[in-house]
Amino acid sequence: MTYYKIGDKVAAKKFGPLEHDFSGEVEKVYDNSVMIAITEYDPADQSGINELNGRAVVRKGEAKILKEVPRTKEDLEAAAKEEEAAAKVAKSGKNTRRRRTKTTKESASSEKNEKSSK
């Protein structure tokens, strides 16, 4: 996975109301996606850009860096840690999210609802 930083220029594929690929600048970095301020797009997509308020949230794997902002030593270390953590999760084959188990009270109420619906 690529390490993104605010200010990077990126290109992304079309989605939703957009009929063409677009590019822009990273405004915010999330765990698995980035928010892009759309700056370059096809004029035919103007109404779609307006609908999205000039921004799009795109998966990191779907965005391609065109121009990086300068990286500091701390940025490179953070990128290495992020890659290491992703590799561990991929190797274990486990999902990082845990299932929420029902409490006794919730189980009893769901059983009651099932009986009443029959």
DOKOLKE-857548 format. One record per residue (C-alpha): x, y, z; residue number from 1. Coordinates in pm, whole numbers. Example, Ala and Ser with C-alpha at 12.3 -4.5 7.8 and 13.67 -1.06 7.14 Angstrom:
REM residues 2
@px = 1230 py = -450 pz = 780 n = 1
@px = 1367 py = -106 pz = 714 n = 2
This chain:
REM residues 118
@px = 0 py = 0 pz = 0 n = 1
@px = 126 py = 347 pz = -81 n = 2
@px = 186 py = 603 pz = 191 n = 3
@px = -19 py = 918 pz = 129 n = 4
@px = 38 py = 1260 pz = 278 n = 5
@px = -176 py = 1574 pz = 273 n = 6
@px = -84 py = 1778 pz = -33 n = 7
@px = 1 py = 1486 pz = -262 n = 8
@px = -132 py = 1521 pz = -617 n = 9
@px = -325 py = 1206 pz = -711 n = 10
@px = -528 py = 1061 pz = -997 n = 11
@px = -838 py = 848 pz = -942 n = 12
@px = -1078 py = 644 pz = -1149 n = 13
@px = -1435 py = 745 pz = -1226 n = 14
@px = -1711 py = 644 pz = -984 n = 15
@px = -2065 py = 740 pz = -887 n = 16
@px = -2188 py = 1047 pz = -1075 n = 17
@px = -1854 py = 1092 pz = -1258 n = 18
@px = -1813 py = 953 pz = -1610 n = 19
@px = -1439 py = 1026 pz = -1646 n = 20
@px = -1122 py = 987 pz = -1440 n = 21
@px = -1013 py = 1288 pz = -1236 n = 22
@px = -723 py = 1421 pz = -1031 n = 23
@px = -675 py = 1642 pz = -732 n = 24
@px = -497 py = 1701 pz = -404 n = 25
@px = -514 py = 1485 pz = -90 n = 26
@px = -697 py = 1675 pz = 184 n = 27
@px = -730 py = 1403 pz = 446 n = 28
@px = -585 py = 1055 pz = 495 n = 29
@px = -797 py = 780 pz = 651 n = 30
@px = -698 py = 420 pz = 736 n = 31
@px = -797 py = 273 pz = 399 n = 32
@px = -891 py = 576 pz = 190 n = 33
@px = -808 py = 938 pz = 111 n = 34
@px = -1022 py = 1248 pz = 63 n = 35
@px = -934 py = 1427 pz = -259 n = 36
@px = -1013 py = 1789 pz = -344 n = 37
@px = -1094 py = 1750 pz = -713 n = 38
@px = -902 py = 2003 pz = -924 n = 39
@px = -883 py = 1853 pz = -1274 n = 40
@px = -1177 py = 1682 pz = -1439 n = 41
@px = -1363 py = 1651 pz = -1766 n = 42
@px = -1606 py = 1942 pz = -1825 n = 43
@px = -1884 py = 1687 pz = -1887 n = 44
@px = -1857 py = 1590 pz = -1518 n = 45
@px = -1928 py = 1942 pz = -1388 n = 46
@px = -2270 py = 1849 pz = -1244 n = 47
@px = -2120 py = 1539 pz = -1074 n = 48
@px = -1841 py = 1750 pz = -924 n = 49
@px = -2099 py = 1994 pz = -792 n = 50
@px = -2297 py = 1705 pz = -645 n = 51
@px = -1983 py = 1584 pz = -464 n = 52
@px = -1900 py = 1939 pz = -348 n = 53
@px = -1564 py = 1919 pz = -523 n = 54
@px = -1441 py = 1633 pz = -304 n = 55
@px = -1425 py = 1255 pz = -327 n = 56
@px = -1328 py = 980 pz = -83 n = 57
@px = -1134 py = 712 pz = -270 n = 58
@px = -976 py = 383 pz = -160 n = 59
@px = -598 py = 407 pz = -134 n = 60
@px = -562 py = 123 pz = -383 n = 61
@px = -769 py = 315 pz = -641 n = 62
@px = -566 py = 639 pz = -616 n = 63
@px = -232 py = 686 pz = -792 n = 64
@px = 22 py = 943 pz = -675 n = 65
@px = 121 py = 1185 pz = -951 n = 66
@px = 339 py = 1417 pz = -744 n = 67
@px = 445 py = 1373 pz = -382 n = 68
@px = 506 py = 1647 pz = -131 n = 69
@px = 849 py = 1619 pz = 34 n = 70
@px = 868 py = 1339 pz = 293 n = 71
@px = 1045 py = 1382 pz = 626 n = 72
@px = 1231 py = 1111 pz = 815 n = 73
@px = 927 py = 1072 pz = 1043 n = 74
@px = 702 py = 1024 pz = 739 n = 75
@px = 925 py = 748 pz = 606 n = 76
@px = 926 py = 575 pz = 945 n = 77
@px = 545 py = 599 pz = 966 n = 78
@px = 517 py = 455 pz = 615 n = 79
@px = 740 py = 162 pz = 711 n = 80
@px = 530 py = 92 pz = 1022 n = 81
@px = 208 py = 110 pz = 817 n = 82
@px = 347 py = -136 pz = 561 n = 83
@px = 464 py = -370 pz = 837 n = 84
@px = 123 py = -369 pz = 1007 n = 85
@px = -55 py = -434 pz = 677 n = 86
@px = 179 py = -724 pz = 602 n = 87
@px = 109 py = -881 pz = 943 n = 88
@px = -267 py = -861 pz = 892 n = 89
@px = -239 py = -1005 pz = 541 n = 90
@px = -14 py = -1287 pz = 661 n = 91
@px = -245 py = -1384 pz = 947 n = 92
@px = -546 py = -1384 pz = 716 n = 93
@px = -758 py = -1247 pz = 994 n = 94
@px = -989 py = -953 pz = 994 n = 95
@px = -892 py = -684 pz = 1246 n = 96
@px = -1254 py = -618 pz = 1341 n = 97
@px = -1417 py = -818 pz = 1614 n = 98
@px = -1770 py = -941 pz = 1611 n = 99
@px = -2001 py = -794 pz = 1867 n = 100
@px = -2165 py = -1064 pz = 2076 n = 101
@px = -2517 py = -1024 pz = 2202 n = 102
@px = -2573 py = -970 pz = 2570 n = 103
@px = -2812 py = -1195 pz = 2758 n = 104
@px = -3074 py = -921 pz = 2755 n = 105
@px = -3045 py = -872 pz = 2376 n = 106
@px = -3062 py = -1249 pz = 2315 n = 107
@px = -3378 py = -1279 pz = 2521 n = 108
@px = -3549 py = -988 pz = 2345 n = 109
@px = -3455 py = -1121 pz = 1997 n = 110
@px = -3594 py = -1465 pz = 2086 n = 111
@px = -3915 py = -1300 pz = 2209 n = 112
@px = -3945 py = -1105 pz = 1880 n = 113
@px = -3893 py = -1424 pz = 1677 n = 114
@px = -4168 py = -1606 pz = 1870 n = 115
@px = -4414 py = -1318 pz = 1836 n = 116
@px = -4358 py = -1293 pz = 1458 n = 117
@px = -4450 py = -1662 pz = 1405 n = 118
